[in-house]
Amino acid sequence: MQAPIFHTFPAPAKLNLTLLITGKRDDGYHLLDTDFRFIDLCDSIDIAVRDDGIIELLNPMPDVPADSDLTVRAARLLQQATGSQQGATLRVHKRIPMGGGLGGGSSDAATVLLALNQLWGCGLDRQALMQLGVKLGADVPVFIFGQNARATGIGEELTPLTLPEAWYVVCKPPVHVPTGPVFQEFSQKLLTGEVRFSIMRSLSGATQKQNDLQAVVTEKYPAVKQVLNRLSEYGSPLMTGSGACVFLELANEDQAKQVFQSLSDDMTVYVAKGLAAHPVSGKE
């Protein structure tokens, strides 16, 4: 039997450089105003095309059935949408920490859609892939969009964002923060007046460096607050997404490495460069 031929594709993490909660829809989804930035902290996904229509994940995560994995779901969704008779063997190499607000699972799913669209010759355009991606999660479309972007709505309304070169120190506190309960807690605090919706920025308005979920998370997870306090010795850190990861933006690699060296003995820390585009997007 011939050994499968694997192709390897990167799946970058994202940071939310700002995250405002501007409202809530009748269906319970919160309205956002957020700036997404890709960074070169990446998972990688090995994909081998097969002709029997089977989607197989070689290394499912512990306690997560392969059928529930976002990469498998993404591949099957593309099969269903295009009628492709081809299959794929998948192998995911995780580097992006889970439960950190870095979008690793969403990015993995987006990379599978982008890669298999090419490998299977499906020919779907970017907009069609984004429409599939939103069925898998609100963060999936931005990775398919392929550029740093400002996102509004529930995260699906995207506008390209040109950002200066920057480096980031990203710290992972020793906690896993589930997204759903964080938004539920935010909604509860709205009822008591402890938090309020932010005003949506105008397209030409200055970026507000804030995360409306940060106070909710730091109250429930002191470890996140401790990391924020530690990073604040070097600048103005911010939590990304619904947590738990915290990042600090720096002007160059040398500064980032200096901060990394001072922290790496005490916590899980990454140094990452900001990307101008998704490495599988075909955009410059």
Salt bridges, closest charged atoms under 4 A:
ASP27 OD2 - ARG25 NH2 2.72
ASP33 OD1 - ARG150 NE 2.83
ASP33 OD1 - ARG201 NH2 2.67
ASP35 OD1 - ARG201 NH2 3.02
ASP43 OD2 - LYS94 NZ 2.59
ASP46 OD2 - ARG91 NE 3.00
ASP46 OD2 - HIS93 NE2 2.70
ASP52 OD1 - ARG50 NE 2.89
GLU56 OE1 - ARG50 NH1 2.86
ASP67 OD1 - ARG76 NH1 2.96
ASP108 OD2 - LYS94 NZ 3.21
ASP139 OD2 - LYS14 NZ 3.92
GLU185 OE2 - LYS189 NZ 3.88
GLU194 OE1 - LYS189 NZ 3.14
GLU219 OE1 - LYS189 NZ 3.12
GLU233 OE2 - ARG230 NE 3.89
GLU253 OE2 - LYS257 NZ 3.05
ASP266 OD2 - ARG230 NH1 2.91
